[in-house]
Amino acid sequence: MDVDSNPQRGPAFLRHSGQHVLLVEDSRMFSTALKYRLEKELGLSVIHCPSMAAVRTIFQTDAPEFALAVLDLNLPDAPNCEALDYVISKGIAPLVFTGSFSDATRDQILAKNVLDYVVKDSPAAMQQLVLAVDRILTSGKTRVLVVDSDLDSLHKHVGLIAKQRFQITAVESGAAALEALDSNSGIDMVVCDLDLADMDGFALLQEIRQRHGDDTVRVVGLSTATDRMVAARFLRAGGDEYIQKPFLEEEFNSRIFHVAAIQKRVQSLHRIAARDYLTDIYNRRYFFEAGPRLVDQAVRRGEPMSIAILDIDHFKRLNDTYGHEVGDVVLKAVARRLKHRLNDRHLLARLGGEEFGIIFHGLSLEAALDCCEHLRKELAAQPIIADGEALTITVSAGLAVIAERETFDNYLNAADQFLYMAKHAGRNRVFSELSLMSALAS
């Protein structure tokens, strides 16, 4: 079952430029400060309405599409939540910012499916609101896998998470969860009940960590167990959060949002650490971290995969003749052209110097060889302009098939040997197992 809901003051880890927010607030002080902060810190476009009448006027004209509404519950011309009901009727997700609050009010607005609420009861309230807006808008870019063998419980958790605008994939077993993770690298978080029909949550957690590492996906465990050691065991086994059932909706939402925010920050840091500083493609470190996981998944699922090492011919001579600045221009141009020709399913990285690594995912050896040949010919046919001069650049490549379970270094060494043969045979060519078979047959 799939449910798809795909100058700063401090570092906002995600920007939201181009999105509109409706601000319904009668206090001039709050509205001025909030509009300024939401626009300057989050890049939002804020339309302010000080009254219910102003809100109605907005929708009598060509109103933009609002990502959400931030609104006070009590306005001079709408003292009984009329603005909230009106905004919901327009299909806009509401975030409540109010000074008048009680347990009854909380129950009332939660029943209306508001995204969240912030009470104006401290100097920190405005900061809490800005963070809440950022968190809510970020949640729409976060994909959550929900795993539960109890259908009623599964639908309940999906409903709570969907209400907070996360993208959701829902499955009923541990095996289905592992299959979903293998086939969808975009999943950020797993929320799983520890009592599954085909395996317990601890076994699922262990398998996720073995296949995907510690930082690729966050795992939240849910359980009705009253033994507090269950939580301790789960967290020590590599879980990121544990929520005991039954839980308060607000507790569940807060913990899920907190884990999602951590994951987005970690992903942002990983993106920075994984990039090559010069070419802005993946670097050697990421290639050796992600490559073995990709290979393991492909071998386990019987999918074809090949690995190539591509090297710019006579690069040292180019550097000695034209200087390192021109060499850098050539490296960036080659990386840009390779990236343009390879889709996201394949892994491209700069391994160091003038060497690039490519893992072809889902291509037979013949198809990968054909792709390498096209890349080689295109690079040779399109001169690179550097320092006002057109430079013809050629490359050599070694390509090795990944067919059996071996160490990642073995695959890489095989490709390196084929690269050596390509260089020895005169450069500007691709060598692979098929090349040798063809040469032996002739």
DRENDO-1510 file (C-alpha; in Angstrom, 1 decimal, always signed):
<recs>
REC; n; res; u; v; w
REC; 1; MET; +0.0; +0.0; +0.0 .
REC; 2; ASP; +1.5; +3.4; -1.1 .
REC; 3; VAL; +0.3; +6.7; +0.2 .
REC; 4; ASP; +2.0; +9.8; -1.2 .
REC; 5; SER; +1.0; +12.9; +0.6 .
REC; 6; ASN; +7.5; +12.9; -3.5 .
REC; 7; PRO; +20.8; +37.3; +5.1 .
REC; 8; GLN; +19.8; +34.4; +7.5 .
REC; 9; ARG; +19.5; +34.5; +11.3 .
REC; 10; GLY; +21.1; +31.1; +11.9 .
REC; 11; PRO; +21.5; +28.4; +9.4 .
REC; 12; ALA; +18.2; +27.2; +8.0 .
REC; 13; PHE; +19.1; +23.7; +6.7 .
REC; 14; LEU; +16.5; +23.9; +4.0 .
REC; 15; ARG; +15.2; +26.9; +2.1 .
REC; 16; HIS; +11.6; +27.3; +1.0 .
REC; 17; SER; +11.8; +30.1; -1.6 .
REC; 18; GLY; +8.9; +30.4; -4.0 .
REC; 19; GLN; +6.3; +29.1; -1.5 .
REC; 20; HIS; +3.5; +31.3; -0.1 .
REC; 21; VAL; +2.3; +31.4; +3.4 .
REC; 22; LEU; -0.9; +33.1; +4.6 .
REC; 23; LEU; -0.4; +34.9; +7.9 .
REC; 24; VAL; -3.7; +35.8; +9.7 .
REC; 25; GLU; -2.8; +37.9; +12.8 .
REC; 26; ASP; -4.3; +41.0; +14.2 .
REC; 27; SER; -1.4; +42.0; +16.4 .
REC; 28; ARG; +0.8; +44.5; +14.4 .
REC; 29; MET; +3.9; +43.6; +16.5 .
REC; 30; PHE; +3.6; +39.9; +15.9 .
REC; 31; SER; +2.6; +40.1; +12.3 .
REC; 32; THR; +5.5; +42.5; +11.4 .
REC; 33; ALA; +8.1; +40.4; +13.2 .
REC; 34; LEU; +6.8; +37.1; +11.8 .
REC; 35; LYS; +6.5; +38.3; +8.2 .
REC; 36; TYR; +10.1; +39.6; +8.4 .
REC; 37; ARG; +11.5; +36.4; +9.9 .
REC; 38; LEU; +9.6; +34.0; +7.6 .
REC; 39; GLU; +10.7; +35.9; +4.5 .
REC; 40; LYS; +14.3; +36.5; +5.5 .
REC; 41; GLU; +15.1; +33.3; +7.3 .
REC; 42; LEU; +13.1; +30.8; +5.2 .
REC; 43; GLY; +12.7; +32.5; +1.9 .
REC; 44; LEU; +8.9; +32.4; +2.0 .
REC; 45; SER; +6.5; +34.9; +0.4 .
REC; 46; VAL; +4.1; +36.0; +3.2 .
REC; 47; ILE; +0.7; +37.5; +2.6 .
REC; 48; HIS; -0.7; +39.1; +5.8 .
REC; 49; CYS; -4.3; +39.5; +6.7 .
REC; 50; PRO; -5.2; +41.3; +10.0 .
REC; 51; SER; -8.8; +40.3; +10.0 .
REC; 52; MET; -11.4; +37.8; +8.9 .
REC; 53; ALA; -12.7; +40.3; +6.3 .
REC; 54; ALA; -9.2; +40.6; +4.8 .
REC; 55; VAL; -8.9; +36.8; +4.6 .
REC; 56; ARG; -12.2; +36.7; +2.6 .
REC; 57; THR; -11.0; +39.4; +0.3 .
REC; 58; ILE; -7.8; +37.5; -0.5 .
REC; 59; PHE; -9.9; +34.6; -1.8 .
REC; 60; GLN; -12.2; +36.8; -3.8 .
REC; 61; THR; -9.2; +37.7; -5.9 .
REC; 62; ASP; -6.6; +35.6; -7.6 .
REC; 63; ALA; -5.1; +34.1; -4.5 .
REC; 64; PRO; -1.8; +32.2; -4.8 .
REC; 65; GLU; -1.4; +28.6; -3.8 .
REC; 66; PHE; -0.6; +28.6; -0.1 .
REC; 67; ALA; +1.8; +26.0; +1.4 .
REC; 68; LEU; +0.2; +26.6; +4.8 .
REC; 69; ALA; -1.6; +29.2; +6.9 .
REC; 70; VAL; -0.3; +30.6; +10.2 .
REC; 71; LEU; -3.2; +32.1; +12.1 .
REC; 72; ASP; -4.5; +33.3; +15.4 .
REC; 73; LEU; -7.7; +31.7; +16.6 .
REC; 74; ASN; -9.3; +34.8; +17.9 .
REC; 75; LEU; -9.7; +37.9; +15.7 .
REC; 76; PRO; -11.8; +41.0; +16.4 .
REC; 77; ASP; -14.3; +40.1; +13.7 .
REC; 78; ALA; -13.9; +36.3; +14.2 .
REC; 79; PRO; -13.6; +35.4; +17.9 .
REC; 80; ASN; -14.7; +31.8; +17.7 .
REC; 81; CYS; -12.2; +30.1; +15.3 .
REC; 82; GLU; -14.1; +31.2; +12.2 .
REC; 83; ALA; -10.8; +32.0; +10.4 .
REC; 84; LEU; -9.5; +28.5; +11.1 .
REC; 85; ASP; -12.6; +26.9; +9.7 .
REC; 86; TYR; -12.6; +29.1; +6.7 .
REC; 87; VAL; -8.9; +28.4; +5.9 .
REC; 88; ILE; -9.5; +24.7; +6.2 .
REC; 89; SER; -12.5; +24.9; +3.9 .
REC; 90; LYS; -10.1; +26.4; +1.3 .
REC; 91; GLY; -7.9; +23.3; +1.5 .
REC; 92; ILE; -5.0; +25.1; +3.3 .
REC; 93; ALA; -3.1; +23.3; +6.1 .
REC; 94; PRO; -3.3; +25.5; +9.2 .
REC; 95; LEU; -0.6; +26.2; +11.9 .
REC; 96; VAL; -2.2; +27.9; +14.9 .
REC; 97; PHE; -0.4; +30.7; +16.7 .
REC; 98; THR; -2.5; +31.9; +19.6 .
REC; 99; GLY; -2.4; +33.5; +23.0 .
REC; 100; SER; -5.7; +32.1; +24.2 .
REC; 101; PHE; -5.2; +28.4; +25.0 .
REC; 102; SER; -6.6; +25.6; +27.2 .
REC; 103; ASP; -6.9; +21.8; +27.2 .
REC; 104; ALA; -10.4; +22.2; +25.7 .
REC; 105; THR; -9.0; +24.5; +22.9 .
REC; 106; ARG; -6.2; +22.0; +22.2 .
REC; 107; ASP; -8.7; +19.1; +21.8 .
REC; 108; GLN; -10.9; +21.3; +19.6 .
REC; 109; ILE; -8.2; +22.3; +17.2 .
REC; 110; LEU; -6.5; +18.9; +17.0 .
REC; 111; ALA; -9.9; +17.5; +16.0 .
REC; 112; LYS; -9.8; +19.9; +13.1 .
REC; 113; ASN; -6.5; +18.3; +11.9 .
REC; 114; VAL; -4.3; +21.4; +12.4 .
REC; 115; LEU; -0.6; +20.8; +11.6 .
REC; 116; ASP; +0.6; +22.1; +14.9 .
REC; 117; TYR; +0.1; +24.9; +17.4 .
REC; 118; VAL; +2.4; +27.4; +19.2 .
REC; 119; VAL; +1.2; +29.4; +22.2 .
REC; 120; LYS; +2.2; +33.0; +22.6 .
REC; 121; ASP; +3.2; +32.5; +26.2 .
REC; 122; SER; +7.0; +33.3; +26.2 .
REC; 123; PRO; +9.6; +35.3; +24.4 .
REC; 124; ALA; +10.7; +32.1; +22.7 .
REC; 125; ALA; +7.2; +31.6; +21.0 .
REC; 126; MET; +8.2; +33.4; +17.8 .
REC; 127; GLN; +11.3; +31.3; +17.4 .
REC; 128; GLN; +9.2; +28.2; +18.0 .
REC; 129; LEU; +6.8; +29.2; +15.3 .
REC; 130; VAL; +9.6; +29.8; +12.7 .
REC; 131; LEU; +11.0; +26.4; +13.5 .
REC; 132; ALA; +7.6; +24.8; +13.2 .
REC; 133; VAL; +7.0; +26.4; +9.8 .
REC; 134; ASP; +10.4; +25.2; +8.6 .
REC; 135; ARG; +9.8; +21.7; +10.0 .
REC; 136; ILE; +6.3; +21.4; +8.4 .
REC; 137; LEU; +7.5; +22.5; +5.0 .
REC; 138; THR; +10.5; +20.2; +5.2 .
REC; 139; SER; +8.3; +17.2; +6.1 .
REC; 140; GLY; +6.8; +17.3; +2.6 .
REC; 141; LYS; +10.3; +16.3; +1.3 .
REC; 142; THR; +10.7; +13.5; +3.8 .
REC; 143; ARG; +9.7; +9.9; +2.9 .
REC; 144; VAL; +8.7; +7.6; +5.6 .
REC; 145; LEU; +8.3; +3.8; +5.5 .
REC; 146; VAL; +5.6; +2.6; +7.9 .
REC; 147; VAL; +5.8; -1.1; +8.9 .
REC; 148; ASP; +3.0; -2.8; +10.9 .
REC; 149; SER; +1.4; -6.2; +10.6 .
REC; 150; ASP; -1.8; -5.1; +12.4 .
REC; 151; LEU; -3.8; -3.3; +9.7 .
REC; 152; ASP; -5.8; -1.1; +12.2 .
REC; 153; SER; -2.6; +0.0; +13.8 .
REC; 154; LEU; -0.9; +0.5; +10.4 .
REC; 155; HIS; -3.8; +2.8; +9.2 .
REC; 156; LYS; -3.7; +4.7; +12.4 .
REC; 157; HIS; +0.0; +5.5; +12.1 .
REC; 158; VAL; -0.2; +6.2; +8.4 .
REC; 159; GLY; -3.0; +8.7; +9.2 .
REC; 160; LEU; -1.0; +10.5; +11.8 .
REC; 161; ILE; +2.1; +10.8; +9.7 .
REC; 162; ALA; +0.2; +11.7; +6.5 .
REC; 163; LYS; -1.6; +14.5; +8.5 .
REC; 164; GLN; +1.9; +16.0; +9.0 .
REC; 165; ARG; +2.5; +16.0; +5.3 .
REC; 166; PHE; +5.2; +13.4; +5.1 .
REC; 167; GLN; +5.4; +11.2; +2.0 .
REC; 168; ILE; +4.5; +7.6; +3.0 .
REC; 169; THR; +5.0; +4.1; +1.9 .
REC; 170; ALA; +3.2; +1.5; +4.1 .
REC; 171; VAL; +3.9; -2.2; +4.2 .
REC; 172; GLU; +2.7; -5.1; +6.5 .
REC; 173; SER; +5.8; -7.2; +7.0 .
REC; 174; GLY; +9.5; -7.0; +7.6 .
REC; 175; ALA; +10.3; -8.6; +4.3 .
REC; 176; ALA; +8.2; -6.1; +2.4 .
REC; 177; ALA; +10.0; -3.3; +4.3 .
REC; 178; LEU; +13.4; -4.6; +3.2 .
REC; 179; GLU; +12.2; -4.9; -0.4 .
REC; 180; ALA; +10.9; -1.3; -0.3 .
REC; 181; LEU; +14.2; +0.0; +1.1 .
REC; 182; ASP; +16.2; -1.9; -1.5 .
REC; 183; SER; +14.1; -0.5; -4.4 .
REC; 184; ASN; +13.7; +3.0; -3.1 .
REC; 185; SER; +16.9; +4.8; -1.9 .
REC; 186; GLY; +14.8; +7.9; -1.2 .
REC; 187; ILE; +13.3; +6.6; +2.1 .
REC; 188; ASP; +14.5; +8.7; +5.0 .
REC; 189; MET; +12.9; +7.1; +8.0 .
REC; 190; VAL; +11.4; +3.7; +9.0 .
REC; 191; VAL; +8.6; +3.7; +11.6 .
REC; 192; CYS; +8.1; +0.0; +12.6 .
REC; 193; ASP; +6.1; -1.9; +15.1 .
REC; 194; LEU; +8.4; -4.3; +16.9 .
REC; 195; ASP; +5.9; -7.1; +16.8 .
REC; 196; LEU; +5.7; -8.1; +13.1 .
REC; 197; ALA; +4.2; -11.2; +11.7 .
REC; 198; ASP; +7.3; -12.5; +9.9 .
REC; 199; MET; +10.1; -11.1; +12.1 .
REC; 200; ASP; +10.5; -9.0; +15.2 .
REC; 201; GLY; +11.5; -5.4; +15.0 .
REC; 202; PHE; +15.0; -6.1; +16.3 .
REC; 203; ALA; +15.7; -8.5; +13.4 .
REC; 204; LEU; +14.4; -5.9; +11.0 .
REC; 205; LEU; +16.6; -3.2; +12.5 .
REC; 206; GLN; +19.7; -5.4; +12.3 .
REC; 207; GLU; +19.0; -6.2; +8.7 .
REC; 208; ILE; +18.5; -2.5; +7.8 .
REC; 209; ARG; +21.8; -1.6; +9.5 .
REC; 210; GLN; +23.7; -4.4; +7.7 .
REC; 211; ARG; +22.3; -3.4; +4.3 .
REC; 212; HIS; +22.1; +0.3; +4.5 .
REC; 213; GLY; +24.5; +1.5; +7.2 .
REC; 214; ASP; +23.9; +3.7; +10.2 .
REC; 215; ASP; +23.1; +7.0; +8.6 .
REC; 216; THR; +21.2; +6.3; +5.4 .
REC; 217; VAL; +17.9; +5.8; +7.1 .
REC; 218; ARG; +16.5; +6.6; +10.6 .
REC; 219; VAL; +14.6; +3.8; +12.4 .
REC; 220; VAL; +11.8; +4.5; +15.0 .
REC; 221; GLY; +10.4; +1.6; +17.0 .
REC; 222; LEU; +6.9; +1.3; +18.3 .
REC; 223; SER; +5.8; -1.2; +21.0 .
REC; 224; THR; +3.1; -1.9; +23.6 .
REC; 225; ALA; +5.7; -3.6; +25.8 .
REC; 226; THR; +5.7; -2.2; +29.3 .
REC; 227; ASP; +9.2; -3.5; +30.0 .
REC; 228; ARG; +11.5; -0.5; +29.8 .
REC; 229; MET; +14.4; -2.7; +28.8 .
REC; 230; VAL; +12.8; -3.1; +25.4 .
REC; 231; ALA; +13.4; +0.6; +24.7 .
REC; 232; ALA; +17.0; +0.3; +26.0 .
REC; 233; ARG; +17.7; -2.8; +23.8 .
REC; 234; PHE; +16.2; -1.2; +20.7 .
REC; 235; LEU; +18.2; +2.0; +21.1 .
REC; 236; ARG; +21.4; +0.1; +21.9 .
REC; 237; ALA; +20.9; -2.1; +18.8 .
REC; 238; GLY; +21.0; +1.0; +16.6 .
REC; 239; GLY; +17.4; +2.4; +16.7 .
REC; 240; ASP; +17.1; +6.2; +16.6 .
REC; 241; GLU; +13.9; +6.6; +18.6 .
REC; 242; TYR; +11.4; +4.4; +20.6 .
REC; 243; ILE; +7.8; +5.3; +21.3 .
REC; 244; GLN; +5.7; +3.2; +23.7 .
REC; 245; LYS; +2.1; +2.6; +22.8 .
REC; 246; PRO; -0.5; +3.9; +23.5 .
REC; 247; PHE; +0.9; +7.4; +23.0 .
REC; 248; LEU; -0.4; +11.0; +22.8 .
REC; 249; GLU; -0.7; +12.3; +19.3 .
REC; 250; GLU; +1.4; +15.3; +20.1 .
REC; 251; GLU; +4.1; +13.1; +21.6 .
REC; 252; PHE; +4.1; +10.9; +18.5 .
REC; 253; ASN; +4.2; +13.9; +16.1 .
REC; 254; SER; +7.0; +15.6; +18.1 .
REC; 255; ARG; +9.2; +12.6; +18.2 .
REC; 256; ILE; +8.7; +11.8; +14.4 .
REC; 257; PHE; +9.4; +15.5; +13.5 .
REC; 258; HIS; +12.5; +15.5; +15.7 .
REC; 259; VAL; +14.0; +12.4; +14.0 .
REC; 260; ALA; +13.1; +13.7; +10.6 .
REC; 261; ALA; +14.8; +17.0; +11.3 .
REC; 262; ILE; +18.0; +15.2; +12.5 .
REC; 263; GLN; +18.0; +13.0; +9.3 .
REC; 264; LYS; +17.7; +16.1; +7.0 .
REC; 265; ARG; +20.6; +17.7; +8.8 .
REC; 266; VAL; +22.7; +14.6; +8.6 .
REC; 267; GLN; +21.9; +14.2; +4.9 .
REC; 268; SER; +22.9; +17.8; +4.3 .
REC; 269; LEU; +26.3; +17.2; +6.0 .
REC; 270; HIS; +26.7; +13.9; +4.1 .
REC; 271; ARG; +26.0; +15.7; +0.8 .
REC; 272; ILE; +28.8; +18.2; +1.6 .
REC; 273; ALA; +31.2; +15.5; +2.7 .
REC; 274; ALA; +30.5; +13.3; -0.3 .
REC; 275; ARG; +31.2; +15.9; -3.0 .
REC; 276; ASP; +34.5; +16.4; -4.8 .
REC; 277; TYR; +35.6; +20.0; -4.1 .
REC; 278; LEU; +36.6; +20.7; -7.7 .
REC; 279; THR; +34.2; +18.9; -10.0 .
REC; 280; ASP; +31.1; +18.8; -7.7 .
REC; 281; ILE; +30.5; +15.1; -8.4 .
REC; 282; TYR; +30.8; +12.4; -5.8 .
REC; 283; ASN; +34.3; +11.9; -4.3 .
REC; 284; ARG; +36.4; +8.8; -3.7 .
REC; 285; ARG; +35.3; +8.4; -0.1 .
REC; 286; TYR; +31.6; +8.3; -1.1 .
REC; 287; PHE; +32.3; +5.9; -3.9 .
REC; 288; PHE; +33.9; +3.4; -1.5 .
REC; 289; GLU; +31.1; +3.9; +1.0 .
REC; 290; ALA; +28.1; +3.6; -1.3 .
REC; 291; GLY; +29.6; +1.3; -3.9 .
REC; 292; PRO; +29.7; -1.9; -1.7 .
REC; 293; ARG; +26.1; -1.3; -0.6 .
REC; 294; LEU; +24.9; -0.9; -4.2 .
REC; 295; VAL; +26.8; -4.0; -5.3 .
REC; 296; ASP; +25.4; -6.0; -2.4 .
REC; 297; GLN; +21.8; -5.0; -3.3 .
REC; 298; ALA; +22.3; -5.8; -7.0 .
REC; 299; VAL; +23.9; -9.2; -6.3 .
REC; 300; ARG; +21.2; -10.1; -3.8 .
REC; 301; ARG; +18.4; -9.2; -6.3 .
REC; 302; GLY; +20.1; -10.6; -9.3 .
REC; 303; GLU; +20.4; -7.3; -11.1 .
REC; 304; PRO; +23.2; -6.7; -13.7 .
REC; 305; MET; +25.9; -4.3; -12.6 .
REC; 306; SER; +29.3; -3.2; -13.9 .
REC; 307; ILE; +32.1; -1.0; -12.7 .
REC; 308; ALA; +34.4; +1.2; -14.8 .
REC; 309; ILE; +37.5; +3.3; -14.2 .
REC; 310; LEU; +37.9; +6.1; -16.7 .
REC; 311; ASP; +41.2; +8.0; -17.1 .
REC; 312; ILE; +41.9; +11.2; -19.1 .
REC; 313; ASP; +44.7; +10.4; -21.6 .
REC; 314; HIS; +48.0; +12.3; -21.3 .
REC; 315; PHE; +46.7; +14.5; -18.4 .
REC; 316; LYS; +50.2; +15.0; -16.9 .
REC; 317; ARG; +51.4; +16.3; -20.2 .
REC; 318; LEU; +48.4; +18.7; -20.4 .
REC; 319; ASN; +49.2; +20.0; -16.9 .
REC; 320; ASP; +52.9; +20.5; -17.8 .
REC; 321; THR; +52.1; +22.3; -21.0 .
REC; 322; TYR; +49.2; +24.5; -20.1 .
REC; 323; GLY; +49.4; +24.6; -16.3 .
REC; 324; HIS; +47.2; +23.3; -13.5 .
REC; 325; GLU; +44.5; +25.9; -13.9 .
REC; 326; VAL; +43.8; +24.6; -17.4 .
REC; 327; GLY; +43.9; +21.1; -16.0 .
REC; 328; ASP; +41.2; +22.0; -13.5 .
REC; 329; VAL; +39.1; +23.4; -16.3 .
REC; 330; VAL; +39.4; +20.1; -18.2 .
REC; 331; LEU; +38.6; +18.0; -15.1 .
REC; 332; LYS; +35.4; +20.1; -14.5 .
REC; 333; ALA; +34.4; +19.9; -18.1 .
REC; 334; VAL; +34.8; +16.1; -18.3 .
REC; 335; ALA; +33.0; +15.6; -15.0 .
REC; 336; ARG; +30.1; +17.8; -16.2 .
REC; 337; ARG; +29.8; +15.9; -19.5 .
REC; 338; LEU; +29.8; +12.5; -17.8 .
REC; 339; LYS; +27.2; +13.7; -15.2 .
REC; 340; HIS; +25.0; +15.0; -18.0 .
REC; 341; ARG; +25.1; +11.6; -19.8 .
REC; 342; LEU; +24.7; +9.3; -16.8 .
REC; 343; ASN; +21.3; +9.1; -15.1 .
REC; 344; ASP; +20.9; +9.1; -11.3 .
REC; 345; ARG; +20.7; +5.3; -11.2 .
REC; 346; HIS; +24.4; +5.0; -12.0 .
REC; 347; LEU; +27.1; +6.2; -9.5 .
REC; 348; LEU; +29.7; +8.6; -10.8 .
REC; 349; ALA; +32.7; +9.8; -8.7 .
REC; 350; ARG; +36.1; +11.3; -9.1 .
REC; 351; LEU; +38.5; +8.8; -7.6 .
REC; 352; GLY; +41.5; +11.2; -7.6 .
REC; 353; GLY; +43.6; +13.1; -10.1 .
REC; 354; GLU; +42.3; +12.4; -13.6 .
REC; 355; GLU; +40.5; +9.2; -12.7 .
REC; 356; PHE; +36.7; +8.7; -12.5 .
REC; 357; GLY; +34.8; +5.7; -11.3 .
REC; 358; ILE; +31.4; +4.7; -12.6 .
REC; 359; ILE; +29.1; +1.9; -11.3 .
REC; 360; PHE; +26.5; +1.0; -14.0 .
REC; 361; HIS; +23.4; -0.2; -12.2 .
REC; 362; GLY; +20.8; -2.3; -14.2 .
REC; 363; LEU; +22.9; -2.5; -17.4 .
REC; 364; SER; +24.3; -5.7; -18.9 .
REC; 365; LEU; +28.0; -5.8; -19.6 .
REC; 366; GLU; +27.2; -5.2; -23.3 .
REC; 367; ALA; +25.0; -2.2; -22.5 .
REC; 368; ALA; +27.6; -0.8; -20.1 .
REC; 369; LEU; +30.3; -1.2; -22.7 .
REC; 370; ASP; +28.2; +0.5; -25.3 .
REC; 371; CYS; +27.6; +3.4; -22.8 .
REC; 372; CYS; +31.3; +3.7; -22.2 .
REC; 373; GLU; +32.0; +3.8; -25.9 .
REC; 374; HIS; +29.5; +6.6; -26.4 .
REC; 375; LEU; +31.0; +8.6; -23.6 .
REC; 376; ARG; +34.5; +8.1; -25.0 .
REC; 377; LYS; +33.5; +9.2; -28.5 .
REC; 378; GLU; +31.5; +12.2; -27.3 .
REC; 379; LEU; +34.4; +13.5; -25.2 .
REC; 380; ALA; +36.8; +13.1; -28.1 .
REC; 381; ALA; +34.5; +14.8; -30.5 .
REC; 382; GLN; +33.8; +17.9; -28.4 .
REC; 383; PRO; +36.9; +20.1; -27.7 .
REC; 384; ILE; +37.1; +21.8; -24.3 .
REC; 385; ILE; +37.7; +25.5; -24.4 .
REC; 386; ALA; +40.3; +26.4; -21.8 .
REC; 387; ASP; +42.2; +29.7; -21.6 .
REC; 388; GLY; +40.9; +30.6; -25.1 .
REC; 389; GLU; +42.2; +27.4; -26.7 .
REC; 390; ALA; +40.2; +24.4; -27.9 .
REC; 391; LEU; +41.7; +21.3; -26.5 .
REC; 392; THR; +40.8; +17.8; -27.8 .
REC; 393; ILE; +40.6; +15.5; -24.8 .
REC; 394; THR; +40.4; +11.7; -25.0 .
REC; 395; VAL; +39.9; +9.1; -22.3 .
REC; 396; SER; +40.6; +5.4; -21.8 .
REC; 397; ALA; +38.4; +3.1; -19.7 .
REC; 398; GLY; +38.5; -0.3; -18.1 .
REC; 399; LEU; +35.1; -2.0; -17.5 .
REC; 400; ALA; +34.5; -5.1; -15.3 .
REC; 401; VAL; +31.3; -7.0; -14.8 .
REC; 402; ILE; +29.9; -7.6; -11.3 .
REC; 403; ALA; +28.4; -11.1; -11.4 .
REC; 404; GLU; +29.3; -12.9; -8.2 .
REC; 405; ARG; +29.8; -11.9; -4.6 .
REC; 406; GLU; +33.4; -10.7; -4.1 .
REC; 407; THR; +35.1; -7.9; -2.3 .
REC; 408; PHE; +34.6; -4.4; -3.7 .
REC; 409; ASP; +38.3; -4.1; -4.2 .
REC; 410; ASN; +38.3; -7.2; -6.4 .
REC; 411; TYR; +35.8; -5.6; -8.8 .
REC; 412; LEU; +37.8; -2.3; -8.8 .
REC; 413; ASN; +41.1; -4.1; -9.4 .
REC; 414; ALA; +39.6; -5.9; -12.4 .
REC; 415; ALA; +38.5; -2.6; -13.9 .
REC; 416; ASP; +41.9; -1.2; -13.2 .
REC; 417; GLN; +43.6; -4.1; -15.1 .
REC; 418; PHE; +41.3; -3.5; -18.1 .
REC; 419; LEU; +42.2; +0.2; -17.9 .
REC; 420; TYR; +45.9; -0.7; -18.0 .
REC; 421; MET; +45.3; -2.8; -21.2 .
REC; 422; ALA; +43.4; +0.1; -22.8 .
REC; 423; LYS; +46.3; +2.4; -22.1 .
REC; 424; HIS; +48.9; -0.2; -23.3 .
REC; 425; ALA; +46.9; -0.7; -26.5 .
REC; 426; GLY; +47.2; +3.0; -27.5 .
REC; 427; ARG; +44.7; +4.9; -25.3 .
REC; 428; ASN; +41.4; +6.4; -26.4 .
REC; 429; ARG; +39.6; +3.1; -26.1 .
REC; 430; VAL; +37.5; +0.9; -23.7 .
REC; 431; PHE; +38.7; -2.5; -22.6 .
REC; 432; SER; +36.6; -5.2; -20.9 .
REC; 433; GLU; +36.1; -8.9; -20.8 .
REC; 434; LEU; +34.3; -8.7; -24.1 .
REC; 435; SER; +37.2; -6.9; -25.7 .
REC; 436; LEU; +39.5; -9.7; -24.7 .
REC; 437; MET; +37.1; -12.4; -26.0 .
REC; 438; SER; +36.8; -10.5; -29.3 .
REC; 439; ALA; +40.6; -10.2; -29.6 .
REC; 440; LEU; +41.1; -13.9; -28.9 .
REC; 441; ALA; +38.5; -14.8; -31.4 .
REC; 442; SER; +40.2; -12.8; -34.2 .
</recs>
